[in-house]
Amino acid sequence: MRLIITSVIVVVTGPTAGSIGAAVLLALAKGEPAALVIAGRTPSKFQTVIDEITLKHPTVKVVTVVLDLSSQESVRSAARQIMENDEIPRVDVLINNAGPSASHLHETIKLTTKYRNHGSTIWYDEGWN
């Protein structure tokens, strides 16, 4: 069975080589989505995944965003980059494969959902609106 997701835009976190996130990205790329947004802390650690996707699936648009889920400032910056990118008019799917260690969190952040476009869920700090 072949997955056909040609009109879908997917954001995947935790994309380092050899990880579940990388395997998910490579599987999604076979379905030729409209775009894959790859979000992670260290771009050099997921560059090989990007290279493999662009080599095997040159028509798939790949956008990278630096994202550290343990930093609210980084989360806000990544969300802003995605929302302001004309090549990413919406987010259809978020696969949050990465996550911060709870032992490193020093503050509780209240998040609210906001629906935009085709029911996409955007998480944002209530202080943004």
VOPAGU-2260 file (C-alpha; in pm, 1 decimal, decimal comma):
REM VOPAGU-2260
SITE   aa  ch    i         X         Y         Z
SITE  MET   A    0       0,0       0,0       0,0
SITE  ARG   A    1     133,8     341,2     -96,6
SITE  LEU   A    2      60,7     646,6     113,1
SITE  ILE   A    3     -54,4     940,8    -101,0
SITE  ILE   A    4     -29,0    1270,1      81,8
SITE  THR   A    5      50,1    1508,8    -202,8
SITE  SER   A    6    -140,2    1805,8     -60,5
SITE  VAL   A    7     -33,9    1758,6     302,3
SITE  ILE   A    8     214,6    1972,9     496,3
SITE  VAL   A    9     377,0    1787,4     785,1
SITE  VAL   A   10     594,4    1916,4    1070,6
SITE  VAL   A   11     817,3    1655,8    1236,0
SITE  THR   A   12    1028,2    1723,0    1545,0
SITE  GLY   A   13    1323,6    1515,7    1659,9
SITE  PRO   A   14    1462,8    1429,9    1316,8
SITE  THR   A   15    1818,6    1318,7    1397,4
SITE  ALA   A   16    1973,0    1048,5    1180,6
SITE  GLY   A   17    1883,8     698,2    1293,7
SITE  SER   A   18    1590,3     814,4    1505,5
SITE  ILE   A   19    1220,5     737,6    1482,9
SITE  GLY   A   20    1171,7    1093,7    1356,3
SITE  ALA   A   21    1410,4    1030,5    1067,6
SITE  ALA   A   22    1233,5     705,0     978,1
SITE  VAL   A   23     897,2     884,0     983,6
SITE  LEU   A   24    1028,7    1160,6     756,8
SITE  LEU   A   25    1171,3     914,1     506,8
SITE  ALA   A   26     843,9     718,3     500,6
SITE  LEU   A   27     639,4    1037,8     458,3
SITE  ALA   A   28     864,5    1157,3     176,1
SITE  LYS   A   29     765,0     850,0     -26,7
SITE  GLY   A   30     408,8     986,3     -32,6
SITE  GLU   A   31     534,9    1310,4    -190,1
SITE  PRO   A   32     375,1    1556,0      52,9
SITE  ALA   A   33     337,9    1924,1     -33,5
SITE  ALA   A   34     610,4    1997,8     223,7
SITE  LEU   A   35     801,5    1849,7     513,4
SITE  VAL   A   36     898,8    2090,4     789,7
SITE  ILE   A   37    1188,0    1943,1     984,2
SITE  ALA   A   38    1229,6    2092,4    1331,0
SITE  GLY   A   39    1516,5    2013,2    1565,1
SITE  ARG   A   40    1777,7    2163,7    1794,0
SITE  THR   A   41    2091,0    2094,2    1590,8
SITE  PRO   A   42    2063,3    2114,3    1210,1
SITE  SER   A   43    2396,3    1935,6    1161,9
SITE  LYS   A   44    2246,6    1630,7    1335,5
SITE  PHE   A   45    1961,9    1605,3    1085,4
SITE  GLN   A   46    2135,4    1722,4     767,7
SITE  THR   A   47    2190,1    1362,4     654,0
SITE  VAL   A   48    1813,4    1305,0     675,7
SITE  ILE   A   49    1750,1    1616,5     463,5
SITE  ASP   A   50    2013,9    1502,0     212,2
SITE  GLU   A   51    1853,8    1158,1     184,4
SITE  ILE   A   52    1505,7    1303,9     133,7
SITE  THR   A   53    1619,4    1550,8    -132,3
SITE  LEU   A   54    1822,4    1282,0    -312,2
SITE  LYS   A   55    1544,0    1020,8    -318,7
SITE  HIS   A   56    1248,8    1260,5    -348,7
SITE  PRO   A   57    1367,1    1580,2    -521,8
SITE  THR   A   58    1013,9    1715,3    -570,2
SITE  VAL   A   59     939,3    1721,1    -196,0
SITE  LYS   A   60     978,9    2068,8     -48,1
SITE  VAL   A   61    1187,9    2052,2     270,1
SITE  VAL   A   62    1191,5    2340,6     516,5
SITE  THR   A   63    1406,9    2336,2     829,7
SITE  VAL   A   64    1342,7    2516,2    1155,0
SITE  VAL   A   65    1564,6    2526,8    1461,8
SITE  LEU   A   66    1354,3    2421,2    1759,9
SITE  ASP   A   67    1450,8    2345,5    2118,7
SITE  LEU   A   68    1138,0    2230,9    2302,8
SITE  SER   A   69    1298,3    2304,9    2639,5
SITE  SER   A   70    1302,7    2677,7    2553,8
SITE  GLN   A   71     977,0    2870,6    2523,7
SITE  GLU   A   72    1164,7    3141,0    2331,1
SITE  SER   A   73    1279,0    2879,8    2078,0
SITE  VAL   A   74     926,1    2738,1    2047,8
SITE  ARG   A   75     786,8    3085,6    1980,3
SITE  SER   A   76    1058,8    3159,8    1726,0
SITE  ALA   A   77    1000,5    2832,0    1540,5
SITE  ALA   A   78     622,9    2884,0    1536,5
SITE  ARG   A   79     673,0    3236,8    1404,5
SITE  GLN   A   80     909,9    3112,9    1130,3
SITE  ILE   A   81     659,7    2851,4    1017,8
SITE  MET   A   82     361,1    3087,1    1025,1
SITE  GLU   A   83     548,3    3359,2     834,6
SITE  ASN   A   84     688,4    3125,3     567,4
SITE  ASP   A   85     493,7    3173,5     242,6
SITE  GLU   A   86     585,6    2818,6     137,8
SITE  ILE   A   87     401,9    2683,0     443,8
SITE  PRO   A   88      47,1    2826,1     424,4
SITE  ARG   A   89     -79,4    2583,2     689,9
SITE  VAL   A   90      21,7    2284,4     899,0
SITE  ASP   A   91    -187,0    1973,7     840,6
SITE  VAL   A   92      -0,7    1730,7    1065,1
SITE  LEU   A   93     236,3    1771,8    1360,1
SITE  ILE   A   94     437,4    1467,6    1463,4
SITE  ASN   A   95     596,5    1573,6    1788,6
SITE  ASN   A   96     862,3    1306,4    1808,7
SITE  ALA   A   97    1094,4    1516,7    2026,0
SITE  GLY   A   98    1033,6    1648,1    2371,1
SITE  PRO   A   99    1221,2    1816,3    2651,7
SITE  SER   A  100    1320,9    1631,5    2963,5
SITE  ALA   A  101    1081,9    1730,7    3240,8
SITE  SER   A  102    1373,5    1764,7    3480,7
SITE  HIS   A  103    1495,9    2064,5    3281,2
SITE  LEU   A  104    1169,7    2256,1    3286,0
SITE  HIS   A  105    1166,2    2539,2    3535,3
SITE  GLU   A  106     840,3    2702,7    3449,3
SITE  THR   A  107     492,4    2590,1    3363,1
SITE  ILE   A  108     365,4    2726,5    3035,0
SITE  LYS   A  109      -7,2    2741,6    2975,7
SITE  LEU   A  110     -79,7    2656,1    2615,0
SITE  THR   A  111    -398,3    2710,7    2423,9
SITE  THR   A  112    -507,2    2569,4    2092,4
SITE  LYS   A  113    -592,4    2792,8    1803,2
SITE  TYR   A  114    -746,2    2663,8    1483,6
SITE  ARG   A  115    -626,9    2806,1    1155,0
SITE  ASN   A  116    -707,6    2708,0     798,7
SITE  HIS   A  117    -832,9    2351,1     757,5
SITE  GLY   A  118    -862,3    2280,1    1127,7
SITE  SER   A  119    -487,1    2276,3    1180,1
SITE  THR   A  120    -394,2    2305,0    1543,5
SITE  ILE   A  121    -143,9    2570,4    1637,8
SITE  TRP   A  122     -18,5    2579,2    1995,8
SITE  TYR   A  123      62,6    2919,7    2129,3
SITE  ASP   A  124     117,3    3097,9    2457,4
SITE  GLU   A  125    -195,3    3290,4    2558,5
SITE  GLY   A  126      15,7    3606,0    2583,6
SITE  TRP   A  127      54,1    3618,2    2203,5
SITE  ASN   A  128    -295,3    3734,1    2113,5
